[in-house]
Amino acid sequence: MADRYFKNNMPDFVDETPAETGVTDGEGEGVVAQGSEESLMRLLSMPYHSFSEKLKRAALDLKETVVIETWGFSRQDVQDFTVYTGTLGTALLLFKSYQVTNNRNDLELAFQIVKACDAASERILKTCDSASPHPGDVTFFGRAGVYALGAVISKHMKDSKMLDYYLTKFKEIELTKDLPDDLLFGRAGFLWACLFLNKHIGEGTIPSAHMRVVADELIAKGRKMGSKDSCPLMYEFKGQKYWGTAHGLAGIMHVLMDLELKPDEREDVKATLKYMVNNRLPSGNYPAVDKDDKDVLVHWCHGAPGIALTLVKAAQVFGDKEFLEAAVDAAEVVWNRGLLKKVGICHGISGNTYVFLSLYQLTMKMEFLYRAKAFAAFLLDRAHKLISSGEMHGGDTPYSLYEGLGGMAYLFLDMVEPTEAKFPGYEL
């Protein structure tokens, strides 16, 4: 199991100290070997404002590399238009960069990329069997994401024509009866895209009545498979009763908590989450599948990290101390076993860092900001070297948002203002 992650030898807390004087590397630090214990300790003790500036510079450099690798070298020929591993993830990274730096060039390039993703999605849609649409077609991670992000970027571009175009295309999406319920490919992912539009364009952009129809279907399916005596809501994806964010309970509950629910529906969501907390593994981690005792995965998609984000949300929505305590316990698992030998945000160190950022925003306790800083410092100091040596997996799509360096760049940009950081495609 330990071969999945690096042992976390970082101190539980390091006081911030002013930059040392003397021989420097041009950024106010003494010359030390990157990847050494000393270089990591210097990052950990650096005042946060200075540390965040280093992250910002590194992120902007990474962003340029990601753009070249995913857009420039392909000559704008989009083969994968998804947020997860495709070119739309690059557009989302550029939009984040624009939000942080106000660089109009990033916004305009994101606009171009979305247009290319739109064309690619239409081309791929025409080649698909109508009974078997492209995976993730209706969710933020697929075609719905192209239209949702396109609409938001159009608003920032002050292009009303394209805004209307993307909103119209989004509203034409049809949900089939055999659609799964999960976040990545199903109803929950469609609802998240609706919520994203309402947040960034304005409440009512997607009417609540439209979302209510989908939510009713989602809740009805969960109740049919669930049990009032144990877990009121339960779902299957490809025959497995997953618990995680990507395909299971945590992801669906997270989306439902952002909707206006009836009292009995709120209680079902709350009881479902308590079922998960009460049936977690002895280590404090969470199983990938219901009633499974395997204690292996510590990822956003499966395991404690993603479920911790959902529990933080539950603590906010329900004001229940039990959910906050469970989120803190899950974060402890992430601290001890979350320095994964992968870089991405779905199943890597970048994504696991958001657990501490989310808890920091809820509690404002500096220990959580420090832990986020520590994971980011580990990446900043060692990721490139570890990937080059083969000790860390750079992702099957190494420059993508969810598997590769695109996610690390996104995290670094998010940490410039840690109180505003949100896991892309998950936290609103």
C-alpha positions in Angstrom: 0.0 0.0 0.0 2.8 2.4 0.9 4.1 2.2 -2.7 1.2 4.4 -3.7 2.4 7.4 -1.8 5.5 9.1 -0.4 6.0 9.0 3.3 5.1 12.4 4.7 8.2 13.5 6.7 7.2 17.1 6.8 6.7 18.7 10.2 3.2 19.1 11.5 3.7 22.8 11.6 6.5 25.3 10.7 6.5 28.9 11.8 6.9 31.4 9.0 10.2 33.4 9.1 11.4 36.4 7.1 13.6 35.6 4.1 17.3 35.2 5.0 19.9 37.6 3.8 23.1 36.6 2.0 23.8 34.8 -1.2 20.5 34.3 -3.0 19.1 32.6 -6.1 17.7 35.9 -7.3 14.4 35.5 -5.5 15.5 36.4 -2.0 16.6 32.9 -1.0 20.0 31.3 -0.3 21.2 29.0 -3.0 20.3 25.4 -2.1 19.7 22.3 -4.1 16.1 22.0 -5.2 14.5 18.7 -4.0 16.7 18.7 -0.8 15.3 18.8 2.8 16.7 22.3 3.1 14.9 23.6 0.0 11.6 22.2 1.2 12.0 23.6 4.7 12.7 27.0 3.2 9.4 26.9 1.3 7.6 25.7 4.4 8.9 28.6 6.5 8.4 31.2 3.8 5.8 33.9 4.6 2.6 32.9 2.8 2.5 36.0 0.6 6.0 35.3 -0.7 5.2 31.6 -1.1 2.0 32.3 -3.1 4.0 34.6 -5.4 6.3 31.7 -6.1 3.4 29.5 -6.8 1.9 32.1 -9.1 5.1 32.4 -11.2 5.4 28.6 -11.4 1.8 28.3 -12.4 2.0 30.8 -15.2 5.1 29.0 -16.6 3.3 25.7 -16.3 0.2 27.2 -18.0 2.3 28.2 -21.0 3.7 24.6 -21.3 0.2 23.1 -21.0 -1.1 25.4 -23.7 1.8 24.5 -26.1 1.4 20.8 -25.4 -2.4 20.5 -25.6 -3.2 23.3 -28.1 -0.1 24.5 -30.0 1.5 21.2 -31.0 -1.9 19.8 -32.1 -2.4 22.8 -34.4 -5.8 23.3 -32.7 -7.0 19.8 -33.9 -9.1 18.8 -30.9 -9.5 15.0 -30.5 -10.5 15.0 -26.8 -12.8 17.9 -25.9 -13.4 17.0 -22.3 -12.5 18.8 -19.1 -11.0 15.7 -17.6 -8.3 14.7 -20.0 -9.0 17.0 -23.0 -8.5 20.5 -24.4 -11.5 21.9 -22.5 -9.5 21.4 -19.3 -6.9 23.8 -20.8 -9.6 26.4 -21.4 -10.7 26.1 -17.8 -7.1 26.6 -16.7 -6.8 29.7 -18.9 -10.0 31.0 -17.4 -8.6 30.5 -13.9 -5.4 32.3 -14.9 -7.5 35.2 -16.3 -9.4 35.4 -13.0 -6.1 35.6 -11.0 -4.1 37.9 -13.3 -6.8 39.7 -15.4 -4.7 38.9 -18.5 -7.1 39.4 -21.4 -4.9 37.2 -23.6 -5.8 34.2 -21.5 -9.5 34.9 -21.8 -9.3 35.3 -25.5 -7.3 32.1 -26.0 -9.8 30.2 -23.7 -12.6 31.5 -26.0 -10.8 30.1 -29.1 -10.3 26.8 -27.4 -13.9 26.5 -26.4 -15.0 27.1 -29.9 -12.7 24.4 -31.2 -14.0 22.0 -28.5 -17.6 22.9 -29.5 -16.8 21.9 -33.1 -15.1 18.7 -32.0 -18.0 17.7 -29.8 -20.4 18.2 -32.7 -18.2 16.1 -35.0 -17.9 13.3 -32.4 -21.6 13.5 -31.6 -22.5 12.8 -35.2 -20.3 9.7 -35.3 -21.8 8.2 -32.1 -24.7 5.8 -32.0 -27.6 7.8 -30.7 -28.4 5.1 -28.2 -24.8 5.2 -26.8 -23.8 8.9 -26.6 -20.2 10.0 -25.9 -19.2 9.4 -22.3 -19.9 12.4 -20.1 -21.9 14.0 -22.9 -24.5 15.6 -20.6 -22.1 16.6 -17.8 -19.7 19.5 -17.1 -16.9 17.1 -18.0 -18.2 16.7 -21.5 -20.4 18.5 -24.0 -22.5 20.3 -21.3 -19.2 21.7 -20.0 -18.3 23.0 -23.4 -21.5 25.0 -23.5 -21.4 26.0 -19.8 -17.8 27.2 -19.9 -18.4 28.8 -23.3 -21.3 30.8 -21.9 -19.3 32.0 -18.9 -16.3 33.0 -21.0 -18.6 34.7 -23.5 -20.1 36.8 -20.7 -16.6 37.9 -19.7 -15.8 38.6 -23.4 -19.0 40.7 -23.5 -20.1 38.7 -26.5 -23.8 38.5 -26.2 -24.3 36.6 -29.4 -22.0 33.7 -28.3 -23.5 33.8 -24.8 -27.0 33.2 -26.3 -25.6 30.6 -28.6 -24.0 28.5 -25.8 -27.0 28.9 -23.5 -29.3 27.8 -26.2 -27.1 24.7 -26.9 -27.0 23.9 -23.2 -30.8 24.0 -22.9 -31.2 21.7 -25.9 -29.3 18.9 -24.1 -31.6 15.9 -23.6 -31.2 13.4 -20.7 -32.1 9.9 -21.7 -33.8 7.4 -19.3 -30.8 5.1 -19.2 -28.4 7.9 -18.2 -26.3 7.0 -15.2 -26.6 9.1 -12.0 -22.9 10.0 -11.2 -21.0 13.2 -11.4 -18.7 12.3 -14.3 -21.2 10.9 -16.8 -24.6 11.3 -15.4 -27.5 13.3 -13.9 -25.4 14.7 -11.0 -22.8 16.0 -13.5 -25.6 17.7 -15.5 -27.0 19.4 -12.4 -23.5 20.6 -11.5 -23.2 22.2 -14.9 -26.6 24.0 -14.3 -25.3 25.2 -10.9 -22.1 26.5 -12.5 -24.1 28.5 -15.0 -26.4 30.0 -12.4 -23.4 31.0 -10.3 -21.4 32.7 -13.1 -24.2 34.0 -15.3 -26.9 34.6 -12.8 -29.6 32.9 -10.7 -32.3 31.6 -12.9 -30.2 31.2 -16.0 -31.2 27.5 -15.7 -34.6 27.6 -14.1 -35.0 25.8 -10.8 -38.0 24.0 -12.2 -35.8 22.5 -14.9 -33.2 21.3 -12.4 -36.0 20.0 -10.1 -37.2 17.5 -12.7 -33.7 16.0 -12.9 -33.3 16.1 -9.1 -36.6 14.3 -8.6 -35.3 11.5 -10.9 -32.0 11.3 -9.1 -33.6 11.1 -5.6 -36.3 8.6 -6.8 -33.6 6.3 -8.2 -31.5 6.6 -5.0 -34.5 5.8 -2.8 -35.4 2.8 -4.9 -31.9 1.2 -4.3 -31.5 2.6 -0.8 -32.9 1.5 2.5 -34.7 3.7 5.1 -33.2 1.6 7.9 -29.5 2.1 6.8 -28.7 4.2 3.8 -31.7 6.0 2.3 -30.0 6.8 -1.0 -27.9 4.4 -3.0 -26.7 4.3 -6.6 -24.9 1.9 -8.9 -22.4 2.7 -11.7 -21.6 -0.2 -14.0 -22.9 -2.6 -11.4 -20.8 -1.2 -8.5 -22.2 0.8 -5.5 -19.5 3.3 -5.4 -19.0 5.8 -2.5 -16.6 8.2 -4.1 -17.0 11.6 -5.8 -16.6 10.6 -9.5 -19.1 7.8 -9.7 -20.7 7.4 -6.3 -22.5 8.7 -3.2 -20.2 11.5 -2.2 -20.4 13.2 -5.6 -24.1 12.9 -5.9 -24.7 14.0 -2.3 -22.4 17.0 -2.9 -24.5 18.2 -5.8 -27.8 17.6 -4.1 -26.7 19.8 -1.2 -26.4 22.7 -3.6 -30.1 22.3 -4.6 -33.3 23.5 -2.8 -34.4 20.2 -1.2 -37.6 19.3 0.5 -37.3 18.5 4.2 -37.6 14.7 3.7 -35.0 14.9 0.9 -32.6 16.9 3.2 -33.0 14.2 5.8 -32.2 11.4 3.3 -29.1 13.2 2.2 -28.0 13.7 5.8 -28.7 10.1 6.8 -26.9 8.8 3.7 -23.8 10.8 4.7 -24.0 9.6 8.3 -24.2 6.0 7.0 -20.9 6.6 5.2 -19.3 8.2 8.3 -20.5 5.4 10.5 -19.3 2.7 8.1 -15.8 4.1 7.2 -12.8 1.9 7.5 -10.9 1.5 10.8 -8.1 3.6 9.5 -10.4 6.6 8.9 -10.3 6.1 5.1 -13.4 5.3 3.1 -14.0 2.3 0.9 -14.4 2.7 -2.9 -17.4 0.4 -2.9 -20.2 -0.2 -0.4 -19.5 -3.0 2.1 -15.9 -3.4 0.8 -13.1 -3.6 3.4 -10.2 -2.8 1.0 -8.3 0.2 2.4 -6.2 1.3 -0.6 -7.3 4.5 -2.4 -6.7 8.0 -1.0 -8.0 9.9 -4.0 -10.5 12.6 -4.9 -12.3 10.0 -7.1 -12.3 7.2 -4.5 -11.4 7.5 -0.8 -11.0 10.1 2.0 -10.0 13.2 0.0 -13.2 13.6 -2.1 -15.4 12.4 0.7 -13.8 15.0 3.0 -14.8 17.8 0.6 -18.4 16.5 0.7 -18.3 16.3 4.5 -17.1 19.9 4.7 -20.1 20.8 2.5 -22.4 18.9 4.8 -21.0 20.7 7.8 -21.9 24.0 6.1 -25.4 22.9 5.0 -26.5 21.1 8.1 -24.5 22.8 10.8 -23.7 19.3 12.2 -20.6 19.0 14.3 -20.3 15.3 13.4 -19.7 16.1 9.8 -16.9 18.6 10.6 -15.2 16.1 12.9 -15.5 13.4 10.2 -14.0 15.8 7.6 -11.1 16.6 10.0 -10.5 12.9 10.6 -10.5 12.2 6.8 -8.0 15.1 6.4 -5.7 13.3 8.8 -5.7 10.3 6.5 -4.9 12.6 3.6 -2.0 14.2 5.5 -0.5 10.8 6.3 -1.2 8.9 3.1 -2.1 11.6 0.6 1.4 12.5 -0.9 0.5 10.2 -3.8 3.0 9.2 -6.4 0.8 11.0 -9.0 0.6 14.7 -9.7 -3.0 15.2 -10.9 -6.1 16.4 -9.2 -8.3 13.3 -9.7 -5.9 10.9 -8.1 -2.8 12.9 -7.2 -1.3 15.3 -4.7 -2.8 18.3 -6.4 -6.3 17.2 -5.8 -5.6 16.0 -2.3 -4.4 19.5 -1.4 -7.9 20.9 -1.8 -9.0 19.0 1.4 -6.9 21.3 3.5 -8.0 24.4 1.6 -11.7 23.5 2.1 -11.2 22.9 5.8 -9.3 26.2 6.1 -12.1 28.1 4.5 -14.7 26.6 6.9 -12.7 26.9 10.1 -10.0 29.5 9.3 -7.5 27.4 11.3 -4.0 28.0 10.2 -3.0 24.4 10.6 -5.1 23.6 7.5 -3.6 26.4 5.4 -0.2 25.2 6.5 -1.0 21.6 5.4 -2.2 22.9 2.0 1.0 24.9 1.7 3.1 21.8 2.7 1.5 19.7 -0.1 1.9 22.5 -2.6 5.6 23.1 -1.5 6.3 19.4 -2.0 5.0 19.7 -5.6 6.8 22.9 -6.3 10.1 21.6 -4.9 10.0 18.0 -6.2 7.3 17.2 -8.8 9.3 17.8 -11.9 12.3 15.9 -10.6 10.2 13.0 -9.4 8.3 12.7 -12.7 11.6 12.9 -14.7 13.1 10.1 -12.6 10.0 7.9 -12.9 9.3 8.0 -9.1 6.1 10.0 -9.7 3.5 9.3 -12.5 2.9 12.3 -14.6 -0.5 11.0 -15.8 -1.6 9.1 -18.9 -2.4 12.5 -20.3 0.5 14.3 -18.7 -0.6 17.9 -19.4 -4.3 17.5 -18.8 -6.3 19.2 -16.0 -7.4 16.1 -14.1 -4.5 13.7 -14.6 -1.5 15.9 -15.2 0.4 19.1 -14.8 -2.6 21.2 -15.8 -4.1 20.3 -12.5 -1.0 21.3 -10.6 -1.0 24.7 -12.4 -4.6 25.2 -11.5 -4.0 24.4 -7.8 -1.0 26.8 -7.7 -3.2 29.6 -9.1 -6.0 28.8 -6.7 -3.6 29.1 -3.8 -2.8 32.7 -4.6 -6.1 33.5 -2.7 -6.6 30.4 -0.6 -10.0 31.6 0.8 -11.4 31.5 -2.7 -9.9 28.1 -3.9 -12.4 25.6 -5.3 -11.8 22.1 -6.6 -12.5 22.6 -10.4 -15.6 20.8 -11.6 -16.7 20.0 -8.0 -16.8 22.9 -5.6 -18.8 25.9 -6.6 
